[in-house]
Amino acid sequence: MRRGPDFDELIGDDLPAEERARLQRAHDLLVQAGPPPELDPELDAVPWPDEALGPIFGRKRKPAGRRRRLVLGAAFATAIVLGIFLGQATKDDSFKAERTVALQGTELARTASGTLEVGRRDRQGNWPMKLRVKNLKWLPDGGYYDLYLTRGGKPLVLCLTFNARDETVLRFSAAYQLDRFDRNGWVVTRQQRDHHEPDQIVLKPAV
């Protein structure tokens, strides 16, 4: 009986428990799925561009059908891996908010709103965060939005740069000492082309 890849050898033992459990489930699903199926004979007849090329440095080339099977099989296996890991990430969202800051639009973006969720600080000193914004207009021509921490109500340090359309969700982390800034002191500023000062605030903490 063929032995599957050993999970401990692949992953090691230095991952957090939640992350290790998530990867273990994905690994088990991959092992259960087994190797990809044989290529359909009809696909084997698809023209392959490199068949028009001659041998390189006298090296014997593999039969075209075999090359197609290897490449398409590898692509199929990659799709399985990505699908399972993306599915697991969707079903098992390890992010847990310990603090949520509601954001409301200013006169520059009256219909906009958002939330900033802050998770538990990790061992390296990083704060995991999730920003969700709605009704911010997409900024063309090199424009973008910035998320700032404030002190005394003024944008002071940059946390994130992004663009948005309709509803946008972004996950990131920051290593700042949050107690050195305003309580719930996050704002989103609009940075348009040739204007990069953080003085156009479009989202601020809700009252």
C-alpha positions as CSV (number, residue, x, y, z in Angstrom):
1,M,0.0,0.0,0.0
2,R,1.4,3.4,-1.0
3,R,2.1,5.7,1.9
4,G,0.8,9.2,1.6
5,P,2.8,12.3,2.5
6,D,3.4,12.7,6.2
7,F,1.7,15.8,7.5
8,D,4.3,16.4,10.3
9,E,7.2,16.2,7.9
10,L,5.5,18.7,5.5
11,I,4.4,21.3,8.1
12,G,6.6,20.9,11.1
13,D,5.6,21.7,14.7
14,D,6.0,25.5,15.0
15,L,2.5,26.5,13.9
16,P,-0.3,27.9,16.2
17,A,-2.8,25.2,17.1
18,E,-5.7,26.7,15.1
19,E,-3.6,27.1,12.0
20,R,-2.2,23.6,12.3
21,A,-5.8,22.2,12.7
22,R,-6.9,24.0,9.6
23,L,-4.0,22.8,7.5
24,Q,-4.5,19.2,8.9
25,R,-8.1,19.2,7.5
26,A,-6.9,20.4,4.1
27,H,-4.1,17.8,4.1
28,D,-6.6,15.0,4.9
29,L,-8.9,16.1,2.1
30,L,-6.0,16.1,-0.4
31,V,-4.9,12.6,0.7
32,Q,-8.5,11.3,0.3
33,A,-8.9,12.9,-3.1
34,G,-5.9,10.9,-4.4
35,P,-4.0,11.5,-7.6
36,P,-5.7,13.4,-10.5
37,P,-7.6,11.2,-13.1
38,E,-6.1,10.3,-16.5
39,L,-6.4,12.9,-19.2
40,D,-9.4,12.6,-21.5
41,P,-8.2,11.2,-24.9
42,E,-9.8,14.2,-26.7
43,L,-7.7,16.6,-24.8
44,D,-4.6,14.6,-25.7
45,A,-5.2,15.8,-29.3
46,V,-5.0,19.5,-28.5
47,P,-2.2,21.2,-30.4
48,W,0.9,21.8,-28.2
49,P,3.0,24.9,-29.1
50,D,6.4,23.5,-28.2
51,E,5.9,20.6,-30.7
52,A,7.0,23.1,-33.4
53,L,10.4,23.5,-31.6
54,G,13.3,21.3,-32.3
55,P,15.4,19.3,-29.7
56,I,17.4,21.5,-27.4
57,F,21.1,20.7,-27.0
58,G,20.5,17.2,-28.3
59,R,18.3,16.2,-25.4
60,K,15.7,13.6,-26.2
61,R,12.2,15.1,-25.9
62,K,9.3,13.3,-24.1
63,P,6.4,12.2,-26.3
64,A,3.9,15.0,-26.8
65,G,1.0,13.1,-25.3
66,R,3.0,12.4,-22.1
67,R,4.0,16.0,-21.8
68,R,0.4,17.1,-22.1
69,R,-0.7,14.6,-19.4
70,L,2.0,15.7,-17.1
71,V,1.3,19.5,-17.4
72,L,-2.5,19.2,-17.4
73,G,-2.3,16.7,-14.5
74,A,-0.1,19.1,-12.5
75,A,-2.5,22.0,-13.3
76,F,-5.5,19.9,-12.1
77,A,-3.7,18.9,-8.9
78,T,-2.9,22.6,-8.3
79,A,-6.5,23.5,-8.8
80,I,-7.6,20.9,-6.2
81,V,-5.1,22.3,-3.7
82,L,-6.2,25.9,-4.2
83,G,-9.8,25.0,-4.1
84,I,-9.5,23.1,-0.9
85,F,-7.4,25.7,0.9
86,L,-9.6,28.5,-0.3
87,G,-12.7,26.6,0.8
88,Q,-11.2,25.9,4.2
89,A,-10.2,29.5,4.6
90,T,-13.8,30.5,3.9
91,K,-15.4,28.0,6.2
92,D,-12.8,28.3,9.0
93,D,-12.1,32.0,9.5
94,S,-9.8,32.0,12.4
95,F,-10.1,35.8,12.8
96,K,-11.9,36.8,16.0
97,A,-12.6,40.4,16.7
98,E,-12.0,41.6,20.2
99,R,-12.8,45.2,19.4
100,T,-14.9,46.8,16.7
101,V,-14.9,50.4,15.6
102,A,-17.8,51.7,13.6
103,L,-17.0,54.2,10.9
104,Q,-19.3,56.8,9.3
105,G,-19.0,58.9,6.2
106,T,-18.0,62.6,6.3
107,E,-19.2,65.4,3.9
108,L,-16.8,64.1,1.3
109,A,-18.6,60.6,1.3
110,R,-22.0,61.0,2.9
111,T,-23.3,57.5,2.1
112,A,-20.1,55.7,3.0
113,S,-19.7,53.5,6.1
114,G,-17.5,50.9,7.5
115,T,-16.2,48.9,10.4
116,L,-12.7,48.1,11.7
117,E,-12.3,44.9,13.6
118,V,-9.2,44.4,15.8
119,G,-8.2,40.9,16.9
120,R,-5.9,39.7,19.6
121,R,-2.3,40.7,19.5
122,D,0.0,37.9,18.5
123,R,3.3,36.8,20.0
124,Q,5.2,38.9,17.6
125,G,3.4,42.1,18.6
126,N,1.1,42.4,15.6
127,W,-2.6,43.3,15.7
128,P,-4.6,41.4,13.1
129,M,-7.3,43.7,11.7
130,K,-10.2,43.5,9.2
131,L,-11.5,46.7,7.5
132,R,-14.9,46.6,5.8
133,V,-16.0,49.7,3.8
134,K,-19.2,50.4,1.8
135,N,-20.1,53.0,-0.8
136,L,-16.6,54.4,-1.2
137,K,-16.1,55.4,-4.9
138,W,-13.3,53.8,-6.9
139,L,-10.6,56.4,-7.4
140,P,-9.1,56.5,-10.9
141,D,-5.9,57.9,-12.3
142,G,-3.7,56.7,-9.4
143,G,-6.0,57.7,-6.6
144,Y,-6.3,55.6,-3.5
145,Y,-7.5,55.5,0.1
146,D,-5.4,55.4,3.3
147,L,-6.3,54.1,6.8
148,Y,-4.6,56.2,9.5
149,L,-4.3,56.1,13.2
150,T,-5.0,59.4,14.8
151,R,-3.7,61.3,17.8
152,G,-5.5,64.4,18.9
153,G,-7.9,63.8,16.0
154,K,-5.2,64.2,13.4
155,P,-4.1,61.4,11.0
156,L,-0.6,60.4,12.3
157,V,0.6,57.0,11.1
158,L,-0.4,55.0,8.1
159,C,-1.8,51.5,8.5
160,L,-3.1,50.6,5.1
161,T,-3.4,51.8,1.5
162,F,-6.2,50.5,-0.7
163,N,-8.8,51.3,-3.4
164,A,-12.5,50.4,-3.1
165,R,-15.6,49.7,-5.1
166,D,-19.0,49.0,-3.6
167,E,-18.3,46.8,-0.5
168,T,-14.6,46.0,0.1
169,V,-13.1,43.8,2.8
170,L,-9.4,43.9,3.6
171,R,-7.3,42.0,6.1
172,F,-4.0,43.2,7.4
173,S,-1.9,43.6,10.6
174,A,-0.1,46.4,12.3
175,A,2.5,46.5,15.1
176,Y,1.8,49.9,16.6
177,Q,1.3,50.5,20.3
178,L,-2.4,51.3,20.1
179,D,-2.6,52.9,23.5
180,R,-0.4,55.7,22.3
181,F,-3.2,56.9,19.9
182,D,-6.8,58.1,20.2
183,R,-9.3,55.6,21.5
184,N,-11.1,54.3,18.4
185,G,-8.8,56.7,16.5
186,W,-8.9,55.4,12.9
187,V,-9.9,57.4,9.9
188,V,-9.9,56.8,6.1
189,T,-8.5,59.5,3.9
190,R,-8.9,60.1,0.2
191,Q,-5.6,60.5,-1.7
192,Q,-6.3,61.8,-5.2
193,R,-3.8,62.2,-8.1
194,D,-1.1,64.7,-7.2
195,H,-2.6,65.2,-3.8
196,H,-1.1,63.0,-1.1
197,E,-1.7,64.9,2.1
198,P,-4.0,63.1,4.6
199,D,-6.4,66.0,4.9
200,Q,-9.4,64.7,3.0
201,I,-11.1,62.4,5.5
202,V,-13.9,60.3,4.1
203,L,-14.6,58.0,7.1
204,K,-14.2,58.7,10.8
205,P,-15.3,57.0,14.0
206,A,-19.1,57.0,14.4
207,V,-20.3,59.1,17.3
